[in-house]
Amino acid sequence: MSEQPDMVNHPKHYNVEGYEVIDIIDAFGLNFNMGNALKYLLRAERKGNKEQDINKAIWYLQREINTK
């Protein structure tokens, strides 16, 4: 029986070369907006809609700018 990917805890598009986006966000101590922007950028090439993910990252970055 082949093992199915764990789409809840470890989706493939969240892991690159053994690194998970959440670990990078935690290591750098990023807040919600900055962490989400990074998440969308790092997985943009892996989910199938690169432009949408880049635009979502921009949305979170703009939200961060607007909160300052």
N, CA, C and O atoms as a GROMACS GRO file, in nm:
protein
  272
    1MET      N    1   0.084  -0.118   0.000
    1MET     CA    2   0.000   0.000   0.000
    1MET      C    3   0.089   0.125   0.000
    1MET      O    4   0.179   0.136   0.083
    2SER      N    5   0.064   0.219  -0.094
    2SER     CA    6   0.145   0.341  -0.099
    2SER      C    7   0.094   0.440   0.004
    2SER      O    8  -0.026   0.450   0.031
    3GLU      N    9   0.188   0.512   0.062
    3GLU     CA   10   0.154   0.609   0.165
    3GLU      C   11   0.105   0.739   0.101
    3GLU      O   12   0.170   0.793   0.012
    4GLN      N   13  -0.009   0.789   0.146
    4GLN     CA   14  -0.067   0.913   0.094
    4GLN      C   15   0.000   1.032   0.163
    4GLN      O   16   0.036   1.024   0.280
    5PRO      N   17   0.016   1.143   0.092
    5PRO     CA   18   0.073   1.263   0.154
    5PRO      C   19  -0.020   1.316   0.264
    5PRO      O   20  -0.142   1.307   0.252
    6ASP      N   21   0.038   1.371   0.367
    6ASP     CA   22  -0.038   1.429   0.479
    6ASP      C   23  -0.073   1.573   0.443
    6ASP      O   24   0.006   1.664   0.469
    7MET      N   25  -0.189   1.594   0.385
    7MET     CA   26  -0.229   1.727   0.337
    7MET      C   27  -0.271   1.821   0.450
    7MET      O   28  -0.291   1.940   0.425
    8VAL      N   29  -0.284   1.772   0.572
    8VAL     CA   30  -0.319   1.857   0.685
    8VAL      C   31  -0.193   1.907   0.754
    8VAL      O   32  -0.177   2.027   0.776
    9ASN      N   33  -0.104   1.816   0.789
    9ASN     CA   34   0.013   1.853   0.867
    9ASN      C   35   0.137   1.885   0.785
    9ASN      O   36   0.220   1.966   0.826
   10HIS      N   37   0.151   1.822   0.669
   10HIS     CA   38   0.272   1.842   0.589
   10HIS      C   39   0.242   1.837   0.439
   10HIS      O   40   0.289   1.746   0.370
   11PRO      N   41   0.164   1.933   0.387
   11PRO     CA   42   0.137   1.931   0.243
   11PRO      C   43   0.267   1.949   0.164
   11PRO      O   44   0.357   2.021   0.208
   12LYS      N   45   0.277   1.883   0.049
   12LYS     CA   46   0.399   1.889  -0.031
   12LYS      C   47   0.438   2.032  -0.069
   12LYS      O   48   0.557   2.065  -0.070
   13HIS      N   49   0.340   2.116  -0.101
   13HIS     CA   50   0.374   2.252  -0.145
   13HIS      C   51   0.424   2.340  -0.030
   13HIS      O   52   0.462   2.454  -0.053
   14TYR      N   53   0.424   2.290   0.094
   14TYR     CA   54   0.478   2.364   0.208
   14TYR      C   55   0.621   2.322   0.240
   14TYR      O   56   0.684   2.380   0.328
   15ASN      N   57   0.672   2.221   0.170
   15ASN     CA   58   0.802   2.165   0.203
   15ASN      C   59   0.892   2.166   0.080
   15ASN      O   60   0.856   2.114  -0.026
   16VAL      N   61   1.009   2.228   0.095
   16VAL     CA   62   1.107   2.231  -0.014
   16VAL      C   63   1.243   2.193   0.045
   16VAL      O   64   1.291   2.256   0.139
   17GLU      N   65   1.303   2.090  -0.010
   17GLU     CA   66   1.436   2.046   0.032
   17GLU      C   67   1.444   2.024   0.184
   17GLU      O   68   1.547   2.051   0.246
   18GLY      N   69   1.335   1.975   0.242
   18GLY     CA   70   1.334   1.947   0.385
   18GLY      C   71   1.297   2.064   0.473
   18GLY      O   72   1.288   2.049   0.595
   19TYR      N   73   1.274   2.179   0.415
   19TYR     CA   74   1.235   2.298   0.491
   19TYR      C   75   1.084   2.319   0.477
   19TYR      O   76   1.029   2.312   0.367
   20GLU      N   77   1.019   2.344   0.589
   20GLU     CA   78   0.879   2.379   0.585
   20GLU      C   79   0.866   2.528   0.612
   20GLU      O   80   0.937   2.584   0.695
   21VAL      N   81   0.775   2.590   0.542
   21VAL     CA   82   0.756   2.735   0.551
   21VAL      C   83   0.734   2.778   0.696
   21VAL      O   84   0.790   2.878   0.741
   22ILE      N   85   0.653   2.703   0.770
   22ILE     CA   86   0.624   2.741   0.908
   22ILE      C   87   0.750   2.746   0.994
   22ILE      O   88   0.759   2.829   1.084
   23ASP      N   89   0.846   2.660   0.967
   23ASP     CA   90   0.971   2.660   1.043
   23ASP      C   91   1.053   2.785   1.013
   23ASP      O   92   1.117   2.841   1.103
   24ILE      N   93   1.052   2.828   0.889
   24ILE     CA   94   1.124   2.950   0.850
   24ILE      C   95   1.057   3.072   0.914
   24ILE      O   96   1.125   3.160   0.966
   25ILE      N   97   0.925   3.077   0.910
   25ILE     CA   98   0.850   3.188   0.970
   25ILE      C   99   0.882   3.195   1.120
   25ILE      O  100   0.910   3.303   1.172
   26ASP      N  101   0.879   3.082   1.188
   26ASP     CA  102   0.909   3.078   1.331
   26ASP      C  103   1.054   3.120   1.359
   26ASP      O  104   1.079   3.197   1.452
   27ALA      N  105   1.148   3.069   1.280
   27ALA     CA  106   1.290   3.100   1.302
   27ALA      C  107   1.318   3.249   1.292
   27ALA      O  108   1.404   3.301   1.363
   28PHE      N  109   1.248   3.318   1.203
   28PHE     CA  110   1.269   3.461   1.186
   28PHE      C  111   1.175   3.545   1.272
   28PHE      O  112   1.186   3.668   1.272
   29GLY      N  113   1.084   3.481   1.344
   29GLY     CA  114   0.993   3.553   1.432
   29GLY      C  115   0.900   3.647   1.358
   29GLY      O  116   0.869   3.756   1.406
   30LEU      N  117   0.854   3.605   1.240
   30LEU     CA  118   0.768   3.692   1.160
   30LEU      C  119   0.628   3.697   1.216
   30LEU      O  120   0.577   3.598   1.268
   31ASN      N  121   0.565   3.815   1.205
   31ASN     CA  122   0.428   3.830   1.249
   31ASN      C  123   0.333   3.770   1.145
   31ASN      O  124   0.378   3.716   1.044
   32PHE      N  125   0.203   3.780   1.170
   32PHE     CA  126   0.103   3.717   1.084
   32PHE      C  127   0.114   3.763   0.938
   32PHE      O  128   0.122   3.681   0.847
   33ASN      N  129   0.115   3.894   0.916
   33ASN     CA  130   0.118   3.946   0.778
   33ASN      C  131   0.247   3.909   0.706
   33ASN      O  132   0.243   3.863   0.592
   34MET      N  133   0.359   3.929   0.772
   34MET     CA  134   0.488   3.898   0.709
   34MET      C  135   0.503   3.748   0.685
   34MET      O  136   0.553   3.705   0.581
   35GLY      N  137   0.459   3.668   0.781
   35GLY     CA  138   0.466   3.523   0.766
   35GLY      C  139   0.380   3.474   0.651
   35GLY      O  140   0.423   3.388   0.574
   36ASN      N  141   0.260   3.528   0.639
   36ASN     CA  142   0.173   3.487   0.528
   36ASN      C  143   0.227   3.532   0.394
   36ASN      O  144   0.218   3.458   0.296
   37ALA      N  145   0.285   3.652   0.388
   37ALA     CA  146   0.346   3.697   0.262
   37ALA      C  147   0.457   3.601   0.220
   37ALA      O  148   0.464   3.561   0.104
   38LEU      N  149   0.541   3.564   0.315
   38LEU     CA  150   0.650   3.470   0.284
   38LEU      C  151   0.594   3.334   0.241
   38LEU      O  152   0.643   3.273   0.146
   39LYS      N  153   0.492   3.289   0.310
   39LYS     CA  154   0.429   3.160   0.277
   39LYS      C  155   0.381   3.159   0.132
   39LYS      O  156   0.407   3.064   0.059
   40TYR      N  157   0.311   3.265   0.092
   40TYR     CA  158   0.259   3.268  -0.045
   40TYR      C  159   0.371   3.278  -0.147
   40TYR      O  160   0.361   3.218  -0.254
   41LEU      N  161   0.478   3.351  -0.117
   41LEU     CA  162   0.590   3.360  -0.210
   41LEU      C  163   0.663   3.228  -0.224
   41LEU      O  164   0.697   3.187  -0.335
   42LEU      N  165   0.688   3.162  -0.113
   42LEU     CA  166   0.766   3.038  -0.118
   42LEU      C  167   0.692   2.923  -0.184
   42LEU      O  168   0.756   2.832  -0.238
   43ARG      N  169   0.561   2.926  -0.182
   43ARG     CA  170   0.488   2.816  -0.244
   43ARG      C  171   0.428   2.852  -0.379
   43ARG      O  172   0.359   2.770  -0.440
   44ALA      N  173   0.453   2.973  -0.427
   44ALA     CA  174   0.392   3.022  -0.551
   44ALA      C  175   0.420   2.931  -0.672
   44ALA      O  176   0.333   2.913  -0.757
   45GLU      N  177   0.537   2.877  -0.680
   45GLU     CA  178   0.574   2.791  -0.793
   45GLU      C  179   0.520   2.649  -0.779
   45GLU      O  180   0.530   2.570  -0.873
   46ARG      N  181   0.465   2.616  -0.664
   46ARG     CA  182   0.433   2.477  -0.634
   46ARG      C  183   0.284   2.446  -0.631
   46ARG      O  184   0.247   2.329  -0.622
   47LYS      N  185   0.198   2.546  -0.638
   47LYS     CA  186   0.055   2.521  -0.623
   47LYS      C  187  -0.023   2.528  -0.752
   47LYS      O  188  -0.135   2.477  -0.759
   48GLY      N  189   0.033   2.590  -0.855
   48GLY     CA  190  -0.036   2.592  -0.983
   48GLY      C  191  -0.092   2.727  -1.024
   48GLY      O  192  -0.134   2.743  -1.139
   49ASN      N  193  -0.092   2.825  -0.934
   49ASN     CA  194  -0.141   2.957  -0.971
   49ASN      C  195  -0.045   3.062  -0.915
   49ASN      O  196  -0.074   3.130  -0.816
   50LYS      N  197   0.070   3.073  -0.981
   50LYS     CA  198   0.178   3.159  -0.935
   50LYS      C  199   0.133   3.304  -0.919
   50LYS      O  200   0.160   3.367  -0.817
   51GLU      N  201   0.065   3.357  -1.019
   51GLU     CA  202   0.024   3.497  -1.014
   51GLU      C  203  -0.069   3.524  -0.896
   51GLU      O  204  -0.057   3.627  -0.829
   52GLN      N  205  -0.160   3.435  -0.871
   52GLN     CA  206  -0.253   3.452  -0.759
   52GLN      C  207  -0.178   3.453  -0.626
   52GLN      O  208  -0.206   3.537  -0.540
   53ASP      N  209  -0.084   3.363  -0.610
   53ASP     CA  210  -0.009   3.358  -0.484
   53ASP      C  211   0.080   3.482  -0.468
   53ASP      O  212   0.094   3.532  -0.356
   54ILE      N  213   0.139   3.531  -0.574
   54ILE     CA  214   0.219   3.653  -0.565
   54ILE      C  215   0.130   3.773  -0.528
   54ILE      O  216   0.168   3.855  -0.445
   55ASN      N  217   0.014   3.781  -0.588
   55ASN     CA  218  -0.079   3.889  -0.554
   55ASN      C  219  -0.125   3.880  -0.410
   55ASN      O  220  -0.144   3.982  -0.344
   56LYS      N  221  -0.145   3.759  -0.359
   56LYS     CA  222  -0.183   3.742  -0.219
   56LYS      C  223  -0.069   3.787  -0.128
   56LYS      O  224  -0.094   3.848  -0.024
   57ALA      N  225   0.056   3.756  -0.164
   57ALA     CA  226   0.171   3.802  -0.085
   57ALA      C  227   0.176   3.954  -0.082
   57ALA      O  228   0.200   4.013   0.023
   58ILE      N  229   0.153   4.017  -0.196
   58ILE     CA  230   0.150   4.163  -0.203
   58ILE      C  231   0.040   4.218  -0.112
   58ILE      O  232   0.059   4.318  -0.044
   59TRP      N  233  -0.076   4.152  -0.113
   59TRP     CA  234  -0.188   4.195  -0.029
   59TRP      C  235  -0.148   4.195   0.118
   59TRP      O  236  -0.178   4.290   0.191
   60TYR      N  237  -0.081   4.088   0.162
   60TYR     CA  238  -0.038   4.082   0.303
   60TYR      C  239   0.071   4.185   0.333
   60TYR      O  240   0.072   4.244   0.441
   61LEU      N  241   0.161   4.209   0.239
   61LEU     CA  242   0.265   4.311   0.260
   61LEU      C  243   0.203   4.450   0.269
   61LEU      O  244   0.244   4.530   0.352
   62GLN      N  245   0.105   4.478   0.184
   62GLN     CA  246   0.037   4.608   0.190
   62GLN      C  247  -0.040   4.623   0.321
   62GLN      O  248  -0.043   4.731   0.379
   63ARG      N  249  -0.100   4.515   0.366
   63ARG     CA  250  -0.171   4.517   0.494
   63ARG      C  251  -0.073   4.548   0.608
   63ARG      O  252  -0.106   4.622   0.700
   64GLU      N  253   0.046   4.491   0.601
   64GLU     CA  254   0.149   4.517   0.702
   64GLU      C  255   0.191   4.664   0.698
   64GLU      O  256   0.204   4.727   0.803
   65ILE      N  257   0.212   4.718   0.580
   65ILE     CA  258   0.249   4.859   0.567
   65ILE      C  259   0.140   4.948   0.624
   65ILE      O  260   0.169   5.046   0.691
   66ASN      N  261   0.016   4.914   0.597
   66ASN     CA  262  -0.096   4.996   0.642
   66ASN      C  263  -0.120   4.991   0.792
   66ASN      O  264  -0.190   5.076   0.846
   67THR      N  265  -0.063   4.893   0.862
   67THR     CA  266  -0.083   4.884   1.006
   67THR      C  267   0.021   4.964   1.084
   67THR      O  268   0.012   4.976   1.206
   68LYS      N  269   0.118   5.017   1.016
   68LYS     CA  270   0.225   5.094   1.082
   68LYS      C  271   0.193   5.240   1.091
   68LYS      O  272   0.272   5.317   1.144
   0.00000   0.00000   0.00000
